[in-house]
Amino acid sequence: MRQSTALRRSEVTSPCINVCRMNPATGLCEGCLRTLDEIAAWSAFTDTRKRDVLAQLAARKTAC
């Protein structure tokens, strides 16, 4: 049980803020700025891929 707690702490958490509306012009969620594909695949992404997406969100926020 202790190991699973440690694993959870190392996981990259979702940027979801429960404002789930897709912007038809950008194709991005208005809350977290992810695409539908990124949202759907998030749980299957590796932590490295999740960090890549999170890095992209900062640029998307600036562009919006």
mmCIF file as Biopython writes it, N, C-alpha, C and O atoms, coordinates in Angstrom:
data_model
#
loop_
_atom_site.group_PDB
_atom_site.id
_atom_site.type_symbol
_atom_site.label_atom_id
_atom_site.label_alt_id
_atom_site.label_comp_id
_atom_site.label_asym_id
_atom_site.label_entity_id
_atom_site.label_seq_id
_atom_site.pdbx_PDB_ins_code
_atom_site.Cartn_x
_atom_site.Cartn_y
_atom_site.Cartn_z
_atom_site.occupancy
_atom_site.B_iso_or_equiv
_atom_site.auth_seq_id
_atom_site.auth_asym_id
_atom_site.pdbx_PDB_model_num
ATOM 1   N N  . MET A ? 1  ? 0.822   -1.195 0.000   1.0 0.0 1  A 1 
ATOM 2   C CA . MET A ? 1  ? 0.000   0.000  0.000   1.0 0.0 1  A 1 
ATOM 3   C C  . MET A ? 1  ? 0.868   1.261  0.000   1.0 0.0 1  A 1 
ATOM 4   O O  . MET A ? 1  ? 0.544   2.235  -0.680  1.0 0.0 1  A 1 
ATOM 5   N N  . ARG A ? 2  ? 1.915   1.248  0.723   1.0 0.0 2  A 1 
ATOM 6   C CA . ARG A ? 2  ? 2.797   2.402  0.780   1.0 0.0 2  A 1 
ATOM 7   C C  . ARG A ? 2  ? 3.365   2.735  -0.603  1.0 0.0 2  A 1 
ATOM 8   O O  . ARG A ? 2  ? 3.499   3.908  -0.951  1.0 0.0 2  A 1 
ATOM 9   N N  . GLN A ? 3  ? 3.699   1.709  -1.389  1.0 0.0 3  A 1 
ATOM 10  C CA . GLN A ? 3  ? 4.251   1.928  -2.713  1.0 0.0 3  A 1 
ATOM 11  C C  . GLN A ? 3  ? 3.237   2.627  -3.625  1.0 0.0 3  A 1 
ATOM 12  O O  . GLN A ? 3  ? 3.614   3.516  -4.389  1.0 0.0 3  A 1 
ATOM 13  N N  . SER A ? 4  ? 1.982   2.247  -3.559  1.0 0.0 4  A 1 
ATOM 14  C CA . SER A ? 4  ? 0.996   2.878  -4.428  1.0 0.0 4  A 1 
ATOM 15  C C  . SER A ? 4  ? 0.823   4.351  -4.091  1.0 0.0 4  A 1 
ATOM 16  O O  . SER A ? 4  ? 0.579   5.161  -4.986  1.0 0.0 4  A 1 
ATOM 17  N N  . THR A ? 5  ? 0.942   4.715  -2.821  1.0 0.0 5  A 1 
ATOM 18  C CA . THR A ? 5  ? 0.880   6.115  -2.424  1.0 0.0 5  A 1 
ATOM 19  C C  . THR A ? 5  ? 2.048   6.880  -3.028  1.0 0.0 5  A 1 
ATOM 20  O O  . THR A ? 5  ? 1.870   7.991  -3.527  1.0 0.0 5  A 1 
ATOM 21  N N  . ALA A ? 6  ? 3.231   6.299  -2.987  1.0 0.0 6  A 1 
ATOM 22  C CA . ALA A ? 6  ? 4.402   6.938  -3.564  1.0 0.0 6  A 1 
ATOM 23  C C  . ALA A ? 6  ? 4.247   7.092  -5.078  1.0 0.0 6  A 1 
ATOM 24  O O  . ALA A ? 6  ? 4.656   8.109  -5.638  1.0 0.0 6  A 1 
ATOM 25  N N  . LEU A ? 7  ? 3.670   6.109  -5.735  1.0 0.0 7  A 1 
ATOM 26  C CA . LEU A ? 7  ? 3.462   6.197  -7.169  1.0 0.0 7  A 1 
ATOM 27  C C  . LEU A ? 7  ? 2.478   7.304  -7.512  1.0 0.0 7  A 1 
ATOM 28  O O  . LEU A ? 7  ? 2.675   8.030  -8.486  1.0 0.0 7  A 1 
ATOM 29  N N  . ARG A ? 8  ? 1.434   7.436  -6.728  1.0 0.0 8  A 1 
ATOM 30  C CA . ARG A ? 8  ? 0.454   8.493  -6.988  1.0 0.0 8  A 1 
ATOM 31  C C  . ARG A ? 8  ? 1.089   9.864  -6.875  1.0 0.0 8  A 1 
ATOM 32  O O  . ARG A ? 8  ? 0.761   10.753 -7.661  1.0 0.0 8  A 1 
ATOM 33  N N  . ARG A ? 9  ? 1.981   10.063 -5.933  1.0 0.0 9  A 1 
ATOM 34  C CA . ARG A ? 9  ? 2.618   11.355 -5.755  1.0 0.0 9  A 1 
ATOM 35  C C  . ARG A ? 9  ? 3.491   11.721 -6.947  1.0 0.0 9  A 1 
ATOM 36  O O  . ARG A ? 9  ? 3.658   12.903 -7.244  1.0 0.0 9  A 1 
ATOM 37  N N  . SER A ? 10 ? 4.046   10.738 -7.631  1.0 0.0 10 A 1 
ATOM 38  C CA . SER A ? 10 ? 4.928   11.025 -8.756  1.0 0.0 10 A 1 
ATOM 39  C C  . SER A ? 10 ? 4.154   11.227 -10.060 1.0 0.0 10 A 1 
ATOM 40  O O  . SER A ? 10 ? 4.733   11.662 -11.055 1.0 0.0 10 A 1 
ATOM 41  N N  . GLU A ? 11 ? 2.881   10.922 -10.069 1.0 0.0 11 A 1 
ATOM 42  C CA . GLU A ? 11 ? 2.092   11.079 -11.279 1.0 0.0 11 A 1 
ATOM 43  C C  . GLU A ? 11 ? 1.878   12.560 -11.601 1.0 0.0 11 A 1 
ATOM 44  O O  . GLU A ? 11 ? 1.781   13.397 -10.703 1.0 0.0 11 A 1 
ATOM 45  N N  . VAL A ? 12 ? 1.808   12.856 -12.866 1.0 0.0 12 A 1 
ATOM 46  C CA . VAL A ? 12 ? 1.518   14.212 -13.315 1.0 0.0 12 A 1 
ATOM 47  C C  . VAL A ? 12 ? 0.007   14.368 -13.307 1.0 0.0 12 A 1 
ATOM 48  O O  . VAL A ? 12 ? -0.701  13.579 -13.932 1.0 0.0 12 A 1 
ATOM 49  N N  . THR A ? 13 ? -0.487  15.364 -12.617 1.0 0.0 13 A 1 
ATOM 50  C CA . THR A ? 13 ? -1.933  15.534 -12.483 1.0 0.0 13 A 1 
ATOM 51  C C  . THR A ? 13 ? -2.526  16.263 -13.687 1.0 0.0 13 A 1 
ATOM 52  O O  . THR A ? 13 ? -1.843  17.013 -14.385 1.0 0.0 13 A 1 
ATOM 53  N N  . SER A ? 14 ? -3.769  16.027 -13.899 1.0 0.0 14 A 1 
ATOM 54  C CA . SER A ? 14 ? -4.507  16.633 -14.998 1.0 0.0 14 A 1 
ATOM 55  C C  . SER A ? 14 ? -4.667  18.138 -14.753 1.0 0.0 14 A 1 
ATOM 56  O O  . SER A ? 14 ? -4.846  18.571 -13.615 1.0 0.0 14 A 1 
ATOM 57  N N  . PRO A ? 15 ? -4.602  18.926 -15.824 1.0 0.0 15 A 1 
ATOM 58  C CA . PRO A ? 15 ? -4.822  20.368 -15.683 1.0 0.0 15 A 1 
ATOM 59  C C  . PRO A ? 15 ? -6.308  20.743 -15.667 1.0 0.0 15 A 1 
ATOM 60  O O  . PRO A ? 15 ? -6.645  21.927 -15.643 1.0 0.0 15 A 1 
ATOM 61  N N  . CYS A ? 16 ? -7.184  19.758 -15.680 1.0 0.0 16 A 1 
ATOM 62  C CA . CYS A ? 16 ? -8.625  20.009 -15.709 1.0 0.0 16 A 1 
ATOM 63  C C  . CYS A ? 16 ? -9.045  20.862 -14.513 1.0 0.0 16 A 1 
ATOM 64  O O  . CYS A ? 16 ? -8.654  20.598 -13.376 1.0 0.0 16 A 1 
ATOM 65  N N  . ILE A ? 17 ? -9.856  21.900 -14.796 1.0 0.0 17 A 1 
ATOM 66  C CA . ILE A ? 17 ? -10.382 22.748 -13.722 1.0 0.0 17 A 1 
ATOM 67  C C  . ILE A ? 17 ? -11.914 22.701 -13.705 1.0 0.0 17 A 1 
ATOM 68  O O  . ILE A ? 17 ? -12.565 23.572 -13.128 1.0 0.0 17 A 1 
ATOM 69  N N  . ASN A ? 18 ? -12.476 21.674 -14.345 1.0 0.0 18 A 1 
ATOM 70  C CA . ASN A ? 18 ? -13.921 21.448 -14.387 1.0 0.0 18 A 1 
ATOM 71  C C  . ASN A ? 18 ? -14.694 22.573 -15.065 1.0 0.0 18 A 1 
ATOM 72  O O  . ASN A ? 18 ? -15.831 22.866 -14.693 1.0 0.0 18 A 1 
ATOM 73  N N  . VAL A ? 19 ? -14.082 23.195 -16.050 1.0 0.0 19 A 1 
ATOM 74  C CA . VAL A ? 19 ? -14.752 24.130 -16.942 1.0 0.0 19 A 1 
ATOM 75  C C  . VAL A ? 19 ? -14.632 23.489 -18.314 1.0 0.0 19 A 1 
ATOM 76  O O  . VAL A ? 19 ? -13.751 23.828 -19.103 1.0 0.0 19 A 1 
ATOM 77  N N  . CYS A ? 20 ? -15.522 22.568 -18.578 1.0 0.0 20 A 1 
ATOM 78  C CA . CYS A ? 20 ? -15.383 21.695 -19.750 1.0 0.0 20 A 1 
ATOM 79  C C  . CYS A ? 20 ? -16.262 22.172 -20.891 1.0 0.0 20 A 1 
ATOM 80  O O  . CYS A ? 20 ? -17.382 21.696 -21.081 1.0 0.0 20 A 1 
ATOM 81  N N  . ARG A ? 21 ? -15.730 23.122 -21.645 1.0 0.0 21 A 1 
ATOM 82  C CA . ARG A ? 21 ? -16.411 23.640 -22.832 1.0 0.0 21 A 1 
ATOM 83  C C  . ARG A ? 21 ? -15.382 23.712 -23.947 1.0 0.0 21 A 1 
ATOM 84  O O  . ARG A ? 21 ? -14.324 24.322 -23.793 1.0 0.0 21 A 1 
ATOM 85  N N  . MET A ? 22 ? -15.699 23.092 -25.059 1.0 0.0 22 A 1 
ATOM 86  C CA . MET A ? 22 ? -14.800 23.134 -26.207 1.0 0.0 22 A 1 
ATOM 87  C C  . MET A ? 22 ? -15.076 24.385 -27.028 1.0 0.0 22 A 1 
ATOM 88  O O  . MET A ? 22 ? -16.223 24.679 -27.365 1.0 0.0 22 A 1 
ATOM 89  N N  . ASN A ? 23 ? -14.029 25.107 -27.341 1.0 0.0 23 A 1 
ATOM 90  C CA . ASN A ? 23 ? -14.139 26.284 -28.182 1.0 0.0 23 A 1 
ATOM 91  C C  . ASN A ? 23 ? -14.075 25.816 -29.637 1.0 0.0 23 A 1 
ATOM 92  O O  . ASN A ? 23 ? -13.053 25.280 -30.067 1.0 0.0 23 A 1 
ATOM 93  N N  . PRO A ? 24 ? -15.147 26.012 -30.395 1.0 0.0 24 A 1 
ATOM 94  C CA . PRO A ? 24 ? -15.154 25.501 -31.771 1.0 0.0 24 A 1 
ATOM 95  C C  . PRO A ? 24 ? -14.129 26.195 -32.670 1.0 0.0 24 A 1 
ATOM 96  O O  . PRO A ? 24 ? -13.677 25.604 -33.651 1.0 0.0 24 A 1 
ATOM 97  N N  . ALA A ? 25 ? -13.765 27.410 -32.360 1.0 0.0 25 A 1 
ATOM 98  C CA . ALA A ? 25 ? -12.805 28.135 -33.195 1.0 0.0 25 A 1 
ATOM 99  C C  . ALA A ? 25 ? -11.376 27.632 -32.994 1.0 0.0 25 A 1 
ATOM 100 O O  . ALA A ? 25 ? -10.596 27.568 -33.944 1.0 0.0 25 A 1 
ATOM 101 N N  . THR A ? 26 ? -11.039 27.276 -31.755 1.0 0.0 26 A 1 
ATOM 102 C CA . THR A ? 26 ? -9.668  26.847 -31.465 1.0 0.0 26 A 1 
ATOM 103 C C  . THR A ? 26 ? -9.526  25.335 -31.362 1.0 0.0 26 A 1 
ATOM 104 O O  . THR A ? 26 ? -8.436  24.797 -31.553 1.0 0.0 26 A 1 
ATOM 105 N N  . GLY A ? 27 ? -10.632 24.646 -31.060 1.0 0.0 27 A 1 
ATOM 106 C CA . GLY A ? 27 ? -10.565 23.204 -30.840 1.0 0.0 27 A 1 
ATOM 107 C C  . GLY A ? 27 ? -9.996  22.853 -29.475 1.0 0.0 27 A 1 
ATOM 108 O O  . GLY A ? 27 ? -9.604  21.712 -29.233 1.0 0.0 27 A 1 
ATOM 109 N N  . LEU A ? 28 ? -9.952  23.833 -28.586 1.0 0.0 28 A 1 
ATOM 110 C CA . LEU A ? 28 ? -9.388  23.639 -27.248 1.0 0.0 28 A 1 
ATOM 111 C C  . LEU A ? 28 ? -10.470 23.777 -26.183 1.0 0.0 28 A 1 
ATOM 112 O O  . LEU A ? 28 ? -11.444 24.509 -26.357 1.0 0.0 28 A 1 
ATOM 113 N N  . CYS A ? 29 ? -10.283 23.067 -25.091 1.0 0.0 29 A 1 
ATOM 114 C CA . CYS A ? 29 ? -11.162 23.231 -23.934 1.0 0.0 29 A 1 
ATOM 115 C C  . CYS A ? 29 ? -10.923 24.622 -23.350 1.0 0.0 29 A 1 
ATOM 116 O O  . CYS A ? 29 ? -9.777  25.035 -23.175 1.0 0.0 29 A 1 
ATOM 117 N N  . GLU A ? 30 ? -11.984 25.329 -23.055 1.0 0.0 30 A 1 
ATOM 118 C CA . GLU A ? 30 ? -11.846 26.676 -22.496 1.0 0.0 30 A 1 
ATOM 119 C C  . GLU A ? 30 ? -11.309 26.663 -21.071 1.0 0.0 30 A 1 
ATOM 120 O O  . GLU A ? 30 ? -10.795 27.674 -20.593 1.0 0.0 30 A 1 
ATOM 121 N N  . GLY A ? 31 ? -11.422 25.533 -20.395 1.0 0.0 31 A 1 
ATOM 122 C CA . GLY A ? 31 ? -10.919 25.444 -19.025 1.0 0.0 31 A 1 
ATOM 123 C C  . GLY A ? 31 ? -9.448  25.075 -18.945 1.0 0.0 31 A 1 
ATOM 124 O O  . GLY A ? 31 ? -8.670  25.757 -18.278 1.0 0.0 31 A 1 
ATOM 125 N N  . CYS A ? 32 ? -9.061  24.002 -19.620 1.0 0.0 32 A 1 
ATOM 126 C CA . CYS A ? 32 ? -7.687  23.495 -19.469 1.0 0.0 32 A 1 
ATOM 127 C C  . CYS A ? 32 ? -6.816  23.682 -20.705 1.0 0.0 32 A 1 
ATOM 128 O O  . CYS A ? 32 ? -5.612  23.429 -20.658 1.0 0.0 32 A 1 
ATOM 129 N N  . LEU A ? 33 ? -7.415  24.124 -21.810 1.0 0.0 33 A 1 
ATOM 130 C CA . LEU A ? 33 ? -6.712  24.387 -23.064 1.0 0.0 33 A 1 
ATOM 131 C C  . LEU A ? 33 ? -6.146  23.146 -23.748 1.0 0.0 33 A 1 
ATOM 132 O O  . LEU A ? 33 ? -5.236  23.246 -24.572 1.0 0.0 33 A 1 
ATOM 133 N N  . ARG A ? 34 ? -6.684  21.979 -23.405 1.0 0.0 34 A 1 
ATOM 134 C CA . ARG A ? 34 ? -6.273  20.760 -24.096 1.0 0.0 34 A 1 
ATOM 135 C C  . ARG A ? 34 ? -7.239  20.477 -25.241 1.0 0.0 34 A 1 
ATOM 136 O O  . ARG A ? 34 ? -8.378  20.942 -25.251 1.0 0.0 34 A 1 
ATOM 137 N N  . THR A ? 35 ? -6.747  19.696 -26.207 1.0 0.0 35 A 1 
ATOM 138 C CA . THR A ? 35 ? -7.597  19.235 -27.304 1.0 0.0 35 A 1 
ATOM 139 C C  . THR A ? 35 ? -8.427  18.055 -26.806 1.0 0.0 35 A 1 
ATOM 140 O O  . THR A ? 35 ? -8.139  17.478 -25.757 1.0 0.0 35 A 1 
ATOM 141 N N  . LEU A ? 36 ? -9.456  17.707 -27.566 1.0 0.0 36 A 1 
ATOM 142 C CA . LEU A ? 36 ? -10.256 16.528 -27.207 1.0 0.0 36 A 1 
ATOM 143 C C  . LEU A ? 36 ? -9.394  15.269 -27.181 1.0 0.0 36 A 1 
ATOM 144 O O  . LEU A ? 36 ? -9.549  14.425 -26.298 1.0 0.0 36 A 1 
ATOM 145 N N  . ASP A ? 37 ? -8.492  15.142 -28.144 1.0 0.0 37 A 1 
ATOM 146 C CA . ASP A ? 37 ? -7.606  13.975 -28.178 1.0 0.0 37 A 1 
ATOM 147 C C  . ASP A ? 37 ? -6.727  13.907 -26.931 1.0 0.0 37 A 1 
ATOM 148 O O  . ASP A ? 37 ? -6.532  12.829 -26.369 1.0 0.0 37 A 1 
ATOM 149 N N  . GLU A ? 38 ? -6.197  15.047 -26.497 1.0 0.0 38 A 1 
ATOM 150 C CA . GLU A ? 38 ? -5.357  15.074 -25.291 1.0 0.0 38 A 1 
ATOM 151 C C  . GLU A ? 38 ? -6.168  14.721 -24.051 1.0 0.0 38 A 1 
ATOM 152 O O  . GLU A ? 38 ? -5.698  13.994 -23.176 1.0 0.0 38 A 1 
ATOM 153 N N  . ILE A ? 39 ? -7.377  15.237 -23.983 1.0 0.0 39 A 1 
ATOM 154 C CA . ILE A ? 39 ? -8.245  14.938 -22.836 1.0 0.0 39 A 1 
ATOM 155 C C  . ILE A ? 39 ? -8.571  13.444 -22.801 1.0 0.0 39 A 1 
ATOM 156 O O  . ILE A ? 39 ? -8.476  12.803 -21.754 1.0 0.0 39 A 1 
ATOM 157 N N  . ALA A ? 40 ? -8.952  12.903 -23.942 1.0 0.0 40 A 1 
ATOM 158 C CA . ALA A ? 40 ? -9.349  11.498 -24.014 1.0 0.0 40 A 1 
ATOM 159 C C  . ALA A ? 40 ? -8.197  10.555 -23.699 1.0 0.0 40 A 1 
ATOM 160 O O  . ALA A ? 40 ? -8.409  9.504  -23.094 1.0 0.0 40 A 1 
ATOM 161 N N  . ALA A ? 41 ? -6.993  10.912 -24.098 1.0 0.0 41 A 1 
ATOM 162 C CA . ALA A ? 41 ? -5.840  10.019 -23.929 1.0 0.0 41 A 1 
ATOM 163 C C  . ALA A ? 41 ? -5.038  10.287 -22.663 1.0 0.0 41 A 1 
ATOM 164 O O  . ALA A ? 41 ? -4.077  9.567  -22.388 1.0 0.0 41 A 1 
ATOM 165 N N  . TRP A ? 42 ? -5.401  11.290 -21.896 1.0 0.0 42 A 1 
ATOM 166 C CA . TRP A ? 42 ? -4.587  11.718 -20.752 1.0 0.0 42 A 1 
ATOM 167 C C  . TRP A ? 42 ? -4.201  10.562 -19.832 1.0 0.0 42 A 1 
ATOM 168 O O  . TRP A ? 42 ? -3.037  10.442 -19.450 1.0 0.0 42 A 1 
ATOM 169 N N  . SER A ? 43 ? -5.138  9.730  -19.479 1.0 0.0 43 A 1 
ATOM 170 C CA . SER A ? 43 ? -4.840  8.649  -18.526 1.0 0.0 43 A 1 
ATOM 171 C C  . SER A ? 43 ? -3.885  7.609  -19.104 1.0 0.0 43 A 1 
ATOM 172 O O  . SER A ? 43 ? -3.228  6.888  -18.353 1.0 0.0 43 A 1 
ATOM 173 N N  . ALA A ? 44 ? -3.800  7.526  -20.422 1.0 0.0 44 A 1 
ATOM 174 C CA . ALA A ? 44 ? -2.891  6.570  -21.056 1.0 0.0 44 A 1 
ATOM 175 C C  . ALA A ? 44 ? -1.520  7.177  -21.353 1.0 0.0 44 A 1 
ATOM 176 O O  . ALA A ? 44 ? -0.571  6.447  -21.640 1.0 0.0 44 A 1 
ATOM 177 N N  . PHE A ? 45 ? -1.407  8.498  -21.288 1.0 0.0 45 A 1 
ATOM 178 C CA . PHE A ? 45 ? -0.134  9.159  -21.559 1.0 0.0 45 A 1 
ATOM 179 C C  . PHE A ? 45 ? 0.902   8.798  -20.499 1.0 0.0 45 A 1 
ATOM 180 O O  . PHE A ? 45 ? 0.563   8.572  -19.337 1.0 0.0 45 A 1 
ATOM 181 N N  . THR A ? 46 ? 2.144   8.748  -20.903 1.0 0.0 46 A 1 
ATOM 182 C CA . THR A ? 46 ? 3.240   8.620  -19.941 1.0 0.0 46 A 1 
ATOM 183 C C  . THR A ? 46 ? 3.399   9.960  -19.236 1.0 0.0 46 A 1 
ATOM 184 O O  . THR A ? 46 ? 2.897   10.977 -19.715 1.0 0.0 46 A 1 
ATOM 185 N N  . ASP A ? 47 ? 4.091   9.968  -18.109 1.0 0.0 47 A 1 
ATOM 186 C CA . ASP A ? 47 ? 4.335   11.230 -17.416 1.0 0.0 47 A 1 
ATOM 187 C C  . ASP A ? 47 ? 5.122   12.193 -18.299 1.0 0.0 47 A 1 
ATOM 188 O O  . ASP A ? 47 ? 4.918   13.405 -18.227 1.0 0.0 47 A 1 
ATOM 189 N N  . THR A ? 48 ? 6.010   11.672 -19.122 1.0 0.0 48 A 1 
ATOM 190 C CA . THR A ? 48 ? 6.773   12.525 -20.037 1.0 0.0 48 A 1 
ATOM 191 C C  . THR A ? 48 ? 5.851   13.204 -21.033 1.0 0.0 48 A 1 
ATOM 192 O O  . THR A ? 48 ? 5.975   14.404 -21.279 1.0 0.0 48 A 1 
ATOM 193 N N  . ARG A ? 49 ? 4.930   12.445 -21.606 1.0 0.0 49 A 1 
ATOM 194 C CA . ARG A ? 49 ? 3.976   13.022 -22.568 1.0 0.0 49 A 1 
ATOM 195 C C  . ARG A ? 49 ? 3.067   14.032 -21.873 1.0 0.0 49 A 1 
ATOM 196 O O  . ARG A ? 49 ? 2.757   15.076 -22.446 1.0 0.0 49 A 1 
ATOM 197 N N  . LYS A ? 50 ? 2.640   13.738 -20.655 1.0 0.0 50 A 1 
ATOM 198 C CA . LYS A ? 50 ? 1.806   14.685 -19.907 1.0 0.0 50 A 1 
ATOM 199 C C  . LYS A ? 50 ? 2.548   15.994 -19.675 1.0 0.0 50 A 1 
ATOM 200 O O  . LYS A ? 50 ? 1.972   17.074 -19.811 1.0 0.0 50 A 1 
ATOM 201 N N  . ARG A ? 51 ? 3.832   15.894 -19.323 1.0 0.0 51 A 1 
ATOM 202 C CA . ARG A ? 51 ? 4.626   17.113 -19.116 1.0 0.0 51 A 1 
ATOM 203 C C  . ARG A ? 51 ? 4.773   17.897 -20.415 1.0 0.0 51 A 1 
ATOM 204 O O  . ARG A ? 51 ? 4.776   19.128 -20.400 1.0 0.0 51 A 1 
ATOM 205 N N  . ASP A ? 52 ? 4.893   17.196 -21.533 1.0 0.0 52 A 1 
ATOM 206 C CA . ASP A ? 52 ? 4.956   17.861 -22.839 1.0 0.0 52 A 1 
ATOM 207 C C  . ASP A ? 52 ? 3.672   18.650 -23.106 1.0 0.0 52 A 1 
ATOM 208 O O  . ASP A ? 52 ? 3.719   19.798 -23.548 1.0 0.0 52 A 1 
ATOM 209 N N  . VAL A ? 53 ? 2.542   18.030 -22.835 1.0 0.0 53 A 1 
ATOM 210 C CA . VAL A ? 53 ? 1.259   18.709 -23.026 1.0 0.0 53 A 1 
ATOM 211 C C  . VAL A ? 53 ? 1.168   19.915 -22.097 1.0 0.0 53 A 1 
ATOM 212 O O  . VAL A ? 53 ? 0.755   20.993 -22.525 1.0 0.0 53 A 1 
ATOM 213 N N  . LEU A ? 54 ? 1.544   19.749 -20.843 1.0 0.0 54 A 1 
ATOM 214 C CA . LEU A ? 54 ? 1.485   20.866 -19.898 1.0 0.0 54 A 1 
ATOM 215 C C  . LEU A ? 54 ? 2.358   22.031 -20.365 1.0 0.0 54 A 1 
ATOM 216 O O  . LEU A ? 54 ? 1.983   23.192 -20.199 1.0 0.0 54 A 1 
ATOM 217 N N  . ALA A ? 55 ? 3.500   21.732 -20.937 1.0 0.0 55 A 1 
ATOM 218 C CA . ALA A ? 55 ? 4.369   22.783 -21.449 1.0 0.0 55 A 1 
ATOM 219 C C  . ALA A ? 55 ? 3.700   23.522 -22.607 1.0 0.0 55 A 1 
ATOM 220 O O  . ALA A ? 55 ? 3.851   24.736 -22.742 1.0 0.0 55 A 1 
ATOM 221 N N  . GLN A ? 56 ? 2.970   22.798 -23.433 1.0 0.0 56 A 1 
ATOM 222 C CA . GLN A ? 56 ? 2.262   23.406 -24.546 1.0 0.0 56 A 1 
ATOM 223 C C  . GLN A ? 56 ? 1.116   24.308 -24.071 1.0 0.0 56 A 1 
ATOM 224 O O  . GLN A ? 56 ? 0.775   25.286 -24.736 1.0 0.0 56 A 1 
ATOM 225 N N  . LEU A ? 57 ? 0.532   23.976 -22.928 1.0 0.0 57 A 1 
ATOM 226 C CA . LEU A ? 57 ? -0.605  24.763 -22.421 1.0 0.0 57 A 1 
ATOM 227 C C  . LEU A ? 57 ? -0.209  26.190 -22.124 1.0 0.0 57 A 1 
ATOM 228 O O  . LEU A ? 57 ? -0.997  27.107 -22.353 1.0 0.0 57 A 1 
ATOM 229 N N  . ALA A ? 58 ? 0.996   26.403 -21.619 1.0 0.0 58 A 1 
ATOM 230 C CA . ALA A ? 58 ? 1.454   27.759 -21.324 1.0 0.0 58 A 1 
ATOM 231 C C  . ALA A ? 58 ? 1.498   28.591 -22.605 1.0 0.0 58 A 1 
ATOM 232 O O  . ALA A ? 58 ? 1.076   29.748 -22.611 1.0 0.0 58 A 1 
ATOM 233 N N  . ALA A ? 59 ? 2.004   28.005 -23.681 1.0 0.0 59 A 1 
ATOM 234 C CA . ALA A ? 59 ? 2.048   28.715 -24.960 1.0 0.0 59 A 1 
ATOM 235 C C  . ALA A ? 59 ? 0.651   28.949 -25.504 1.0 0.0 59 A 1 
ATOM 236 O O  . ALA A ? 59 ? 0.384   30.004 -26.079 1.0 0.0 59 A 1 
ATOM 237 N N  . ARG A ? 60 ? -0.237  27.995 -25.336 1.0 0.0 60 A 1 
ATOM 238 C CA . ARG A ? 60 ? -1.609  28.151 -25.808 1.0 0.0 60 A 1 
ATOM 239 C C  . ARG A ? 60 ? -2.314  29.275 -25.049 1.0 0.0 60 A 1 
ATOM 240 O O  . ARG A ? 60 ? -3.070  30.050 -25.635 1.0 0.0 60 A 1 
ATOM 241 N N  . LYS A ? 61 ? -2.062  29.357 -23.755 1.0 0.0 61 A 1 
ATOM 242 C CA . LYS A ? 61 ? -2.695  30.390 -22.943 1.0 0.0 61 A 1 
ATOM 243 C C  . LYS A ? 61 ? -2.259  31.776 -23.421 1.0 0.0 61 A 1 
ATOM 244 O O  . LYS A ? 61 ? -3.073  32.697 -23.499 1.0 0.0 61 A 1 
ATOM 245 N N  . THR A ? 62 ? -0.986  31.915 -23.736 1.0 0.0 62 A 1 
ATOM 246 C CA . THR A ? 62 ? -0.465  33.182 -24.224 1.0 0.0 62 A 1 
ATOM 247 C C  . THR A ? 62 ? -1.071  33.543 -25.583 1.0 0.0 62 A 1 
ATOM 248 O O  . THR A ? 62 ? -1.353  34.710 -25.852 1.0 0.0 62 A 1 
ATOM 249 N N  . ALA A ? 63 ? -1.269  32.537 -26.432 1.0 0.0 63 A 1 
ATOM 250 C CA . ALA A ? 63 ? -1.805  32.758 -27.770 1.0 0.0 63 A 1 
ATOM 251 C C  . ALA A ? 63 ? -3.298  33.098 -27.776 1.0 0.0 63 A 1 
ATOM 252 O O  . ALA A ? 63 ? -3.788  33.741 -28.705 1.0 0.0 63 A 1 
ATOM 253 N N  . CYS A ? 64 ? -4.010  32.670 -26.750 1.0 0.0 64 A 1 
ATOM 254 C CA . CYS A ? 64 ? -5.476  32.886 -26.734 1.0 0.0 64 A 1 
ATOM 255 C C  . CYS A ? 64 ? -5.858  34.275 -26.367 1.0 0.0 64 A 1 
ATOM 256 O O  . CYS A ? 64 ? -7.045  34.595 -26.315 1.0 0.0 64 A 1 
#
